[in-house]
Amino acid sequence: MKALLRRILGRPAAAAKPLSDIERARQLIAAIDAGGIPLDPRRIRQIAEGLGLEVSQRARMEDTIERIRAALKRHSPA
């Protein structure tokens, strides 16, 4: 509704702030834990690489997700 009003009134929509690598990883894991199924292995690799993980093109997606979980645990405040 707000977007429609902005378009009608001619005001530009506010630009969304890009998510950090940690935020993207947290969203990914939250979606998986909520029952979602990741469909894009390239996106999973990009998130892992953003966290500083080296990921083979042939790595299983499940293994990469577990490595992302471990990286998030290391990054979480104690």
C-alpha positions in Angstrom: 0.0 0.0 0.0 2.8 2.4 0.9 4.6 1.6 -2.4 1.4 2.4 -4.3 1.0 5.7 -2.5 4.6 6.6 -3.2 4.2 5.8 -6.8 1.1 7.9 -7.1 2.6 10.8 -5.2 5.8 10.6 -7.0 8.1 10.1 -4.0 11.0 7.7 -4.5 11.0 4.6 -2.4 13.7 4.5 0.3 16.6 2.3 -0.7 17.0 -0.8 1.3 20.3 -1.2 3.2 22.2 -4.3 1.8 22.5 -7.1 4.3 25.9 -8.1 5.7 27.2 -11.6 5.1 26.4 -12.6 8.7 22.8 -11.3 8.3 22.4 -13.2 5.0 23.7 -16.4 6.7 21.4 -16.0 9.7 18.4 -15.6 7.4 19.4 -18.6 5.4 19.7 -20.8 8.5 16.4 -19.4 9.9 14.6 -20.3 6.7 16.0 -23.8 6.7 15.1 -24.3 10.3 11.6 -23.1 9.6 11.2 -25.9 7.0 12.5 -24.3 3.9 14.5 -26.1 1.3 17.4 -24.2 -0.3 17.1 -24.5 -4.1 20.1 -22.5 -5.3 23.5 -24.1 -4.4 25.3 -21.1 -5.9 23.6 -18.8 -3.4 24.6 -21.1 -0.6 28.2 -21.0 -1.8 28.2 -17.2 -2.1 27.0 -16.9 1.5 29.6 -19.4 2.7 32.4 -17.5 0.8 31.2 -14.2 2.3 31.8 -15.7 5.7 35.4 -16.6 4.6 34.8 -20.3 4.0 36.4 -22.0 1.0 33.8 -24.1 -0.8 34.3 -26.5 -3.6 31.9 -26.4 -6.6 31.4 -30.2 -5.9 30.7 -29.8 -2.2 27.4 -31.2 -1.0 25.0 -28.4 -0.1 24.2 -30.1 3.2 27.9 -30.0 4.2 28.2 -26.3 3.2 25.1 -25.5 5.3 26.6 -27.2 8.3 29.8 -25.2 7.8 27.8 -22.0 7.7 26.1 -23.0 11.0 29.5 -23.6 12.6 30.7 -20.2 11.3 27.7 -18.5 12.7 28.3 -20.1 16.1 31.9 -18.8 16.0 30.6 -15.3 15.2 27.9 -15.2 17.8 28.6 -13.1 20.9 29.3 -15.3 24.0 
